[in-house]
Each structure stands twice: as structure tokens, then as C-alpha cells.
Amino acid sequence: MKDFNCLNCGSLCPILLDAAKVVTCSSCGTTLFLKGDHVALAGDQGVMHDAPQLFGIGDTVELGRKAIQILGHARYSYGRGFWDEFCGTSQKGAISWVSVDEGDVVEQIRISGGRMPKFRPPFKPGETLEYENSTYTVTEVEQAECIALRGQFDEELQVGETYDFVNATGEDNRLLSGEFWGARSMWFQGRWFDPFGIKIQQS
């Protein structure tokens, strides 16, 4: 999709993420869905209350040997507080999600359809999941609500939507994470990184 004008205020909204499905207008805060050449209003971008952040939209984050340019910022509330999810692209154009929760940082990549795990809720902390010859232990089972969006995303996110999720940890700082709403699901594989080892190039 090419750059377009916001349906609410008319301001130009440049497309920075090739696979963008959601864009928030930087001028008026409106969230817009992109489907092919069609643009539709999706509501408000929510309130992103000030909080300490390791990085933000426009920054480049170096995780190990990979550099990820941050293009979108979503905030979710859950039982114990909130966490931030950042959508970005690598030097090769691959999409990653970088989650930051109480200073912990994990990069996650969506698992494609053919490889997607078949596990379904309910899950219990402490149970194990066997996936691709690796064992993961469930560490977190919660429900999340999207409370704010900024920037561009490759998923159809919307303020106010909720979903159930499970996080399971494996060896070598690996993470297997699933999201569930209705009959639908998405799974991600990730790796935890030491926040003190992350390099950030600010925009």
C-alpha cells in the first residue's frame, strides 16, 4: 500500500512497514485499518501514559547480531500491570516483535501456519509443552487488553480488544508464546535478552 491521507483529519500517513495492517495517524491519533488499497477507521489510539522506556518508535535496537528498527508501539494491561510490545523490521525486512515487561526484553517472531503449535487453552503454570524437539514450561497464563497504539503494525490490533495468552520458557532463554481469541490463535517463538546488553540507536 502507498502513503495515504488520514480519513479523519486529512494528514498524510506515510507507510513505513511494508506489511502494515494498522496505522495510527501521528497528527490526530486516529487508528486506521489497511486492507489492500482500502482504508477504514478503527477508532482511537488510546492513552499511552508516560512511563520509563528503554526505546521508542524510530529507534534501532540491537539484540545480539540483529538490529531492529522500531515502527510500532502497543501497550497491554494484564493482571499485574502493563507491558509494551514493539513491532519492527530487521535489516533484511523480517518482522519482529520486541516485548518489554518490567525491564525484561524478549524478541518474538510469529510462527507460520504449517509450523504453528496445536495446543489450546486451558493451560496451567508448571505444565510442559513439547514443540519441535524442545520442552517448554508454562510460566504465565493471563488475559490481556490493548490499551494504546502508536505507529504501524503487521497485525490488526485495536484498542479495547482482549485475548488470552500463555508464555512458556525453554532452555537457552527461549520463549514459546500463544495468543487466543475465540477459535483463532497465534504463536510466537522468542528469546530473552539481558537489557544491559542491548544497544540502542535513537532516532
Backbone as CSV, one residue per row, in Angstrom:
resi,resn,N_x,N_y,N_z,CA_x,CA_y,CA_z,C_x,C_y,C_z
1,MET,0.846,-1.189,0.000,0.000,0.000,0.000,0.886,1.245,0.000
2,LYS,0.429,2.288,-0.697,1.167,3.545,-0.760,0.734,4.453,0.390
3,ASP,1.488,5.543,0.558,1.104,6.544,1.551,-0.327,6.999,1.272
4,PHE,-1.044,7.385,2.340,-2.434,7.795,2.157,-2.743,8.936,3.118
5,ASN,-3.895,9.572,2.904,-4.345,10.646,3.776,-5.309,10.113,4.817
6,CYS,-5.148,10.553,6.053,-5.999,10.118,7.160,-7.462,10.410,6.845
7,LEU,-8.335,9.441,7.099,-9.760,9.618,6.849,-10.398,10.608,7.816
8,ASN,-9.724,10.859,8.948,-10.292,11.748,9.961,-9.857,13.192,9.785
9,CYS,-8.526,13.414,9.640,-8.023,14.795,9.590,-7.408,15.175,8.250
10,GLY,-7.175,14.196,7.370,-6.621,14.500,6.055,-5.111,14.558,5.993
11,SER,-4.430,14.409,7.129,-2.972,14.466,7.136,-2.377,13.252,6.410
12,LEU,-1.203,13.455,5.803,-0.539,12.370,5.101,-0.017,11.348,6.106
13,CYS,-0.302,10.068,5.857,0.182,8.972,6.693,1.149,8.133,5.851
14,PRO,2.452,8.322,6.019,3.411,7.538,5.238,3.468,6.097,5.713
15,ILE,3.584,5.159,4.792,3.688,3.741,5.115,5.162,3.380,5.248
16,LEU,5.568,3.006,6.453,6.954,2.650,6.728,7.145,1.146,6.823
17,LEU,6.069,0.430,7.117,6.106,-1.021,7.263,5.387,-1.637,6.065
18,ASP,6.121,-2.380,5.233,5.543,-2.925,4.003,4.301,-3.763,4.255
19,ALA,4.305,-4.511,5.364,3.191,-5.415,5.661,2.174,-4.775,6.616
20,ALA,2.144,-3.439,6.681,1.286,-2.751,7.648,-0.184,-3.085,7.444
21,LYS,-0.857,-3.417,8.556,-2.298,-3.631,8.557,-3.013,-2.603,9.421
22,VAL,-2.252,-1.969,10.339,-2.794,-0.926,11.206,-1.806,0.230,11.248
23,VAL,-2.334,1.454,11.116,-1.507,2.663,11.198,-2.234,3.659,12.083
24,THR,-1.521,4.297,13.002,-2.120,5.384,13.770,-1.634,6.702,13.192
25,CYS,-2.553,7.634,12.987,-2.213,8.944,12.438,-1.460,9.742,13.491
26,SER,-0.268,10.208,13.136,0.539,10.965,14.102,-0.029,12.350,14.352
27,SER,-0.929,12.821,13.496,-1.492,14.166,13.658,-2.712,14.189,14.571
28,CYS,-3.649,13.231,14.376,-4.894,13.286,15.144,-5.097,12.094,16.072
29,GLY,-4.263,11.055,15.940,-4.377,9.911,16.843,-5.370,8.852,16.421
30,THR,-5.973,9.001,15.257,-6.935,8.007,14.782,-6.210,6.732,14.359
31,THR,-6.807,5.572,14.675,-6.272,4.295,14.231,-6.996,3.872,12.969
32,LEU,-6.232,3.402,11.965,-6.803,3.032,10.681,-6.393,1.616,10.298
33,PHE,-7.358,0.844,9.770,-7.088,-0.489,9.244,-6.755,-0.379,7.758
34,LEU,-5.763,-1.144,7.308,-5.399,-1.183,5.903,-5.673,-2.586,5.374
35,LYS,-6.484,-2.672,4.321,-6.777,-3.955,3.683,-6.667,-3.757,2.181
36,GLY,-5.546,-4.203,1.620,-5.294,-3.945,0.214,-5.171,-2.458,-0.017
37,ASP,-5.967,-1.921,-0.925,-5.973,-0.480,-1.181,-7.071,0.224,-0.399
38,HIS,-7.730,-0.502,0.508,-8.840,0.070,1.259,-8.376,0.505,2.649
39,VAL,-8.819,1.692,3.081,-8.508,2.227,4.407,-9.809,2.418,5.167
40,ALA,-9.858,1.956,6.428,-11.072,2.074,7.236,-10.715,2.582,8.625
41,LEU,-11.619,3.357,9.203,-11.422,3.839,10.563,-11.516,2.683,11.545
42,ALA,-10.619,2.689,12.546,-10.623,1.615,13.543,-10.811,2.144,14.955
43,GLY,-10.906,3.467,15.116,-11.125,4.021,16.445,-9.960,4.869,16.917
44,ASP,-9.920,5.087,18.226,-8.912,5.943,18.831,-7.659,5.144,19.158
45,GLN,-6.529,5.842,19.295,-5.267,5.157,19.580,-5.057,4.895,21.067
46,GLY,-5.971,5.349,21.927,-5.836,5.110,23.357,-4.843,6.061,24.001
47,VAL,-4.734,5.966,25.307,-3.849,6.848,26.075,-2.590,6.083,26.468
48,MET,-1.442,6.578,26.008,-0.162,5.970,26.342,0.448,6.799,27.478
49,HIS,0.132,6.421,28.720,0.629,7.182,29.860,2.158,7.137,29.907
50,ASP,2.750,8.245,30.347,4.214,8.317,30.431,4.745,7.248,31.374
51,ALA,5.765,6.559,30.929,6.428,5.533,31.738,7.853,5.390,31.215
52,PRO,8.794,5.021,32.070,10.174,4.835,31.600,10.223,3.788,30.479
53,GLN,10.974,4.108,29.411,11.077,3.198,28.287,12.533,3.050,27.867
54,LEU,12.915,1.826,27.495,14.268,1.595,27.005,14.461,2.193,25.620
55,PHE,13.399,2.204,24.814,13.470,2.716,23.448,12.065,3.048,22.981
56,GLY,11.959,3.623,21.781,10.661,4.012,21.260,10.624,3.954,19.746
57,ILE,9.520,4.415,19.181,9.340,4.391,17.729,10.440,5.208,17.054
58,GLY,11.017,4.638,16.011,12.091,5.294,15.275,13.477,4.860,15.698
59,ASP,13.589,4.316,16.921,14.898,3.848,17.401,15.253,2.516,16.743
60,THR,16.544,2.228,16.708,17.027,0.928,16.256,17.609,0.193,17.455
61,VAL,17.145,-1.017,17.688,17.540,-1.813,18.847,18.415,-2.966,18.369
62,GLU,19.599,-3.105,18.943,20.497,-4.201,18.598,20.343,-5.311,19.628
63,LEU,19.832,-6.455,19.169,19.655,-7.637,20.010,20.582,-8.722,19.465
64,GLY,21.678,-8.948,20.155,22.674,-9.877,19.625,23.243,-9.336,18.339
65,ARG,23.155,-10.129,17.270,23.676,-9.706,15.969,22.623,-9.044,15.091
66,LYS,21.399,-8.930,15.608,20.299,-8.380,14.812,19.976,-6.957,15.249
67,ALA,19.762,-6.084,14.264,19.319,-4.716,14.527,17.878,-4.579,14.053
68,ILE,16.996,-4.074,14.910,15.571,-3.965,14.599,15.146,-2.504,14.706
69,GLN,14.589,-1.974,13.605,14.062,-0.619,13.642,12.625,-0.674,14.139
70,ILE,12.330,0.091,15.189,11.010,0.078,15.815,10.061,0.995,15.056
71,LEU,8.919,0.432,14.620,7.941,1.188,13.841,6.583,1.287,14.529
72,GLY,6.297,0.420,15.498,5.012,0.452,16.187,5.165,0.164,17.670
73,HIS,4.284,0.737,18.488,4.317,0.564,19.944,2.890,0.303,20.424
74,ALA,2.659,-0.879,20.986,1.362,-1.233,21.559,1.537,-1.479,23.056
75,ARG,0.568,-1.047,23.836,0.614,-1.285,25.289,-0.581,-2.129,25.695
76,TYR,-0.300,-3.131,26.556,-1.321,-4.066,27.019,-1.376,-4.059,28.542
77,SER,-2.598,-4.120,29.073,-2.769,-4.290,30.516,-3.099,-5.748,30.794
78,TYR,-2.688,-6.215,31.964,-2.999,-7.580,32.390,-3.089,-7.587,33.903
79,GLY,-3.171,-8.753,34.501,-3.478,-8.864,35.919,-2.610,-8.034,36.848
80,ARG,-1.306,-7.951,36.556,-0.384,-7.297,37.494,0.082,-5.916,37.040
81,GLY,-0.396,-5.435,35.922,0.045,-4.130,35.444,-0.045,-4.048,33.928
82,PHE,1.030,-3.560,33.273,1.015,-3.472,31.820,2.400,-3.802,31.278
83,TRP,2.436,-4.105,29.975,3.717,-4.273,29.299,3.620,-3.653,27.914
84,ASP,4.781,-3.446,27.280,4.854,-2.811,25.974,5.343,-3.791,24.917
85,GLU,4.712,-3.726,23.753,5.093,-4.540,22.594,5.500,-3.589,21.473
86,PHE,6.643,-3.857,20.863,7.144,-3.023,19.791,7.270,-3.843,18.512
87,CYS,6.685,-3.350,17.423,6.760,-4.009,16.121,7.867,-3.344,15.309
88,GLY,8.744,-4.146,14.725,9.843,-3.566,13.959,10.329,-4.496,12.868
89,THR,11.291,-4.012,12.090,11.854,-4.796,10.998,13.371,-4.866,11.131
90,SER,13.921,-6.011,10.698,15.374,-6.197,10.686,15.959,-5.584,9.420
91,GLN,17.286,-5.654,9.308,17.955,-5.131,8.123,17.470,-5.837,6.870
92,LYS,17.026,-7.097,6.990,16.560,-7.878,5.843,15.054,-7.737,5.612
93,GLY,14.388,-6.911,6.407,12.960,-6.694,6.232,12.071,-7.663,6.969
94,ALA,12.655,-8.561,7.768,11.854,-9.507,8.545,11.214,-8.798,9.731
95,ILE,9.960,-9.156,10.032,9.232,-8.501,11.118,9.478,-9.222,12.433
96,SER,9.783,-8.444,13.460,9.952,-8.952,14.822,9.068,-8.149,15.764
97,TRP,8.720,-8.791,16.879,8.057,-8.099,17.971,8.990,-8.146,19.172
98,VAL,9.214,-6.989,19.782,10.084,-6.896,20.948,9.219,-6.490,22.139
99,SER,9.143,-7.362,23.140,8.323,-7.114,24.320,9.201,-6.646,25.474
100,VAL,8.691,-5.676,26.220,9.390,-5.176,27.404,8.407,-5.201,28.568
101,ASP,8.734,-5.996,29.585,7.860,-6.133,30.753,8.723,-6.048,32.003
102,GLU,8.567,-4.957,32.749,9.331,-4.731,33.980,10.834,-4.869,33.723
103,GLY,11.289,-4.354,32.589,12.710,-4.355,32.270,13.195,-5.584,31.525
104,ASP,12.400,-6.660,31.517,12.773,-7.862,30.780,12.460,-7.666,29.293
105,VAL,13.376,-8.120,28.428,13.231,-7.900,26.987,13.268,-9.237,26.259
106,VAL,12.312,-9.434,25.353,12.286,-10.651,24.543,11.932,-10.284,23.105
107,GLU,12.664,-10.850,22.157,12.311,-10.711,20.739,11.483,-11.926,20.344
108,GLN,10.367,-11.685,19.633,9.488,-12.772,19.217,9.209,-12.695,17.721
109,ILE,9.152,-13.871,17.095,8.842,-13.968,15.676,7.644,-14.893,15.518
110,ARG,6.684,-14.460,14.708,5.457,-15.244,14.532,5.763,-16.573,13.849
111,ILE,5.132,-17.630,14.337,5.279,-18.960,13.745,4.267,-19.104,12.615
112,SER,4.743,-19.480,11.436,3.875,-19.591,10.265,2.914,-20.765,10.404
113,GLY,1.847,-20.749,9.591,0.736,-21.684,9.725,1.122,-23.145,9.819
114,GLY,1.993,-23.622,8.924,2.336,-25.033,8.908,3.075,-25.510,10.134
115,ARG,3.794,-24.612,10.803,4.578,-24.969,11.980,3.866,-24.600,13.280
116,MET,2.695,-24.012,13.193,2.056,-23.485,14.391,1.671,-24.615,15.350
117,PRO,1.997,-24.465,16.637,1.613,-25.483,17.622,0.098,-25.688,17.662
118,LYS,-0.327,-26.880,18.066,-1.754,-27.214,18.121,-2.339,-27.077,19.522
119,PHE,-1.526,-26.654,20.498,-2.004,-26.543,21.876,-3.140,-25.526,21.967
120,ARG,-4.105,-25.804,22.841,-5.218,-24.897,23.079,-5.428,-24.744,24.587
121,PRO,-5.994,-23.616,25.021,-6.309,-23.452,26.437,-7.318,-24.502,26.880
122,PRO,-7.411,-24.744,28.205,-6.713,-24.022,29.282,-5.305,-24.550,29.516
123,PHE,-4.442,-23.666,30.045,-3.083,-24.018,30.432,-2.922,-23.803,31.926
124,LYS,-1.975,-24.506,32.509,-1.696,-24.351,33.935,-0.204,-24.089,34.127
125,PRO,0.149,-23.112,34.967,1.570,-22.887,35.260,2.231,-24.165,35.742
126,GLY,3.405,-24.440,35.188,4.149,-25.633,35.572,4.003,-26.786,34.598
127,GLU,2.940,-26.795,33.773,2.807,-27.889,32.807,3.820,-27.692,31.679
128,THR,4.151,-28.763,30.983,5.159,-28.701,29.929,4.519,-28.864,28.555
129,LEU,5.109,-28.186,27.565,4.684,-28.249,26.175,5.866,-28.725,25.343
130,GLU,5.656,-29.754,24.555,6.707,-30.279,23.686,6.510,-29.709,22.284
131,TYR,7.520,-28.990,21.791,7.408,-28.371,20.474,8.755,-28.420,19.769
132,GLU,8.781,-29.009,18.588,9.981,-29.108,17.750,11.190,-29.599,18.549
133,ASN,10.978,-30.729,19.198,12.051,-31.404,19.946,12.581,-30.595,21.130
134,SER,11.805,-29.639,21.602,12.187,-28.861,22.778,11.050,-28.883,23.792
135,THR,11.414,-28.780,25.068,10.429,-28.760,26.149,10.325,-27.354,26.720
136,TYR,9.102,-26.872,26.816,8.834,-25.554,27.385,7.935,-25.716,28.611
137,THR,8.197,-24.937,29.645,7.397,-24.976,30.865,6.541,-23.727,30.958
138,VAL,5.241,-23.903,31.141,4.318,-22.770,31.231,4.632,-21.954,32.483
139,THR,4.873,-20.665,32.282,5.208,-19.772,33.397,4.150,-18.697,33.635
140,GLU,3.311,-18.448,32.638,2.349,-17.348,32.766,1.102,-17.654,31.946
141,VAL,-0.080,-17.473,32.557,-1.365,-17.632,31.880,-2.224,-16.446,32.303
142,GLU,-2.548,-15.562,31.363,-3.258,-14.332,31.704,-4.203,-13.942,30.571
143,GLN,-4.988,-12.902,30.830,-5.763,-12.239,29.790,-5.221,-10.823,29.636
144,ALA,-5.102,-10.353,28.393,-4.549,-9.031,28.119,-5.568,-8.172,27.384
145,GLU,-5.474,-6.855,27.602,-6.308,-5.886,26.885,-5.409,-4.835,26.262
146,CYS,-5.619,-4.565,24.979,-4.867,-3.500,24.306,-5.407,-2.152,24.779
147,ILE,-4.539,-1.300,25.338,-4.993,-0.016,25.867,-4.458,1.182,25.095
148,ALA,-3.446,0.985,24.233,-2.924,2.110,23.457,-2.096,1.612,22.282
149,LEU,-2.143,2.371,21.187,-1.380,2.060,19.983,-0.709,3.322,19.453
150,ARG,0.505,3.155,18.929,1.211,4.221,18.229,1.981,3.586,17.077
151,GLY,1.966,4.203,15.909,2.807,3.732,14.819,2.122,2.735,13.905
152,GLN,2.881,1.725,13.432,2.416,0.797,12.411,2.674,-0.648,12.825
153,PHE,1.745,-1.545,12.409,1.793,-2.940,12.851,1.406,-3.865,11.707
154,ASP,1.909,-5.103,11.775,1.559,-6.103,10.770,0.384,-6.962,11.210
155,GLU,-0.263,-6.605,12.312,-1.443,-7.308,12.805,-2.582,-6.307,12.992
156,GLU,-3.830,-6.798,12.919,-4.993,-5.930,13.054,-5.310,-5.695,14.530
157,LEU,-4.514,-4.857,15.168,-4.709,-4.542,16.581,-5.761,-3.455,16.732
158,GLN,-6.428,-3.448,17.884,-7.446,-2.438,18.145,-7.538,-2.186,19.643
159,VAL,-7.572,-0.919,20.012,-7.710,-0.554,21.417,-9.013,-1.133,21.966
160,GLY,-8.927,-1.773,23.132,-10.096,-2.360,23.769,-10.244,-3.847,23.528
161,GLU,-9.552,-4.404,22.527,-9.662,-5.838,22.272,-8.931,-6.617,23.363
162,THR,-9.408,-7.805,23.653,-8.788,-8.653,24.678,-8.482,-10.027,24.089
163,TYR,-7.519,-10.693,24.689,-7.215,-12.067,24.306,-6.555,-12.768,25.487
164,ASP,-6.596,-14.107,25.472,-5.895,-14.910,26.461,-4.516,-15.245,25.923
165,PHE,-3.538,-15.339,26.810,-2.205,-15.698,26.344,-1.515,-16.637,27.321
166,VAL,-0.534,-17.361,26.778,0.300,-18.254,27.581,1.750,-18.014,27.194
167,ASN,2.625,-17.977,28.194,4.070,-17.917,27.986,4.699,-19.160,28.589
168,ALA,5.592,-19.772,27.817,6.292,-20.967,28.287,7.776,-20.818,27.979
169,THR,8.624,-21.095,28.964,10.058,-20.897,28.801,10.760,-22.225,28.545
170,GLY,11.825,-22.140,27.735,12.631,-23.303,27.427,14.089,-23.048,27.734
171,GLU,14.955,-23.945,27.291,16.389,-23.787,27.522,16.938,-22.639,26.681
172,ASP,18.124,-22.152,27.088,18.830,-21.097,26.341,17.990,-19.840,26.190
173,ASN,17.241,-19.475,27.235,16.466,-18.232,27.251,15.395,-18.175,26.164
174,ARG,14.877,-19.331,25.768,13.868,-19.368,24.708,12.458,-19.227,25.283
175,LEU,11.560,-18.690,24.455,10.171,-18.472,24.860,9.244,-18.992,23.767
176,LEU,8.176,-19.663,24.181,7.082,-20.048,23.298,5.838,-19.351,23.834
177,SER,5.190,-18.556,22.988,4.090,-17.722,23.453,2.891,-17.872,22.531
178,GLY,1.705,-18.059,23.109,0.482,-18.212,22.325,-0.564,-17.188,22.716
179,GLU,-1.348,-16.744,21.730,-2.439,-15.793,21.951,-3.721,-16.414,21.397
180,PHE,-4.840,-16.250,22.128,-6.080,-16.935,21.774,-7.272,-16.000,21.924
181,TRP,-8.134,-15.969,20.901,-9.395,-15.248,20.978,-10.396,-16.001,20.116
182,GLY,-11.476,-16.443,20.750,-12.437,-17.286,20.053,-11.759,-18.570,19.601
183,ALA,-11.987,-18.944,18.342,-11.373,-20.152,17.790,-10.011,-19.869,17.168
184,ARG,-9.597,-18.611,17.176,-8.358,-18.217,16.499,-7.190,-18.198,17.475
185,SER,-5.990,-18.332,16.903,-4.784,-18.293,17.738,-3.589,-17.844,16.916
186,MET,-2.576,-17.344,17.608,-1.281,-17.025,17.022,-0.208,-17.514,17.988
187,TRP,0.902,-17.985,17.443,2.015,-18.441,18.255,3.297,-17.744,17.828
188,PHE,4.175,-17.532,18.814,5.444,-16.865,18.568,6.569,-17.646,19.255
189,GLN,7.729,-17.641,18.638,8.953,-18.122,19.270,9.834,-16.928,19.560
190,GLY,10.515,-16.967,20.704,11.329,-15.826,21.058,12.535,-16.205,21.888
191,ARG,13.299,-15.171,22.198,14.485,-15.333,23.039,14.615,-14.111,23.945
192,TRP,14.898,-14.383,25.229,15.097,-13.306,26.191,16.503,-12.728,26.052
193,PHE,16.615,-11.417,26.269,17.898,-10.726,26.202,18.125,-9.926,27.478
194,ASP,19.377,-9.855,27.881,19.755,-9.037,29.030,19.600,-7.570,28.647
195,PRO,18.735,-6.814,29.340,18.538,-5.403,28.955,19.817,-4.573,29.024
196,PHE,20.782,-4.997,29.861,22.035,-4.246,29.957,22.954,-4.527,28.784
197,GLY,22.653,-5.569,27.991,23.447,-5.880,26.827,22.881,-5.346,25.525
198,ILE,21.765,-4.653,25.610,21.096,-4.128,24.413,21.714,-2.771,24.031
199,LYS,21.942,-2.594,22.739,22.419,-1.307,22.235,21.267,-0.614,21.514
200,ILE,21.143,0.672,21.735,20.030,1.432,21.168,20.566,2.635,20.398
201,GLN,20.146,2.746,19.154,20.451,3.931,18.345,19.177,4.762,18.260
202,GLN,19.175,5.895,18.922,17.969,6.727,18.975,17.797,7.495,17.677
203,SER,16.522,7.688,17.302,16.211,8.388,16.055,16.429,9.896,16.205
